[in-house]
Amino acid sequence: MLQDANTIRHYQKITDTFVEFWNRGYRFDDLRMYLDGYVAALRNSNAIESYLINRLEEESFRFLYDTSNFAVPEPQPETGYY
């Protein structure tokens, strides 16, 4: 579980982008490349500690491979209340 505020902000940005890209038609390989690039940028910029980057990467992969995060909700049939 992420506890550092800055790391949580990065996690939220990553997961929000995953869902946005998924809705635009990108698929898992594309999302994986995005995550790889994001993590590489964090490592090169030294924005957060390396152990926090590792945790962020693990949590992001967990989000990415949980298919329920990308499921489109089925519309519920309307019940006729007259």
DAMO-V87099 format. One line per field, one symbol per residue. ss: DSSP state (h for helix, s for strand, l for the rest). psi: psi as a letter, one per 40 degrees, with the letter a starting at -180 (. if undefined). burial: + if it has 24 or more other ideal C-beta (glycine too) atoms within 12 Angstrom, else -. Layout:
# DAMO-V87099
ss=???
psi=???
burial=???
This chain:
# DAMO-V87099
ss=llllhhhhhhhhhhhhhhhhhhhhlllhhhhhhhhhhhhhhhhhhllllhhhhhhhhhhhhhhhllhhhhllllllllllll
psi=hhdhdddddddddddddddddddeeiadddddddddddddddddefdiidddddddddddddddehdeeehhhhhhihhhh.
burial=-+----+--++--++-++--++--------+--++--++--+-----+---++-+++-++--++------------------
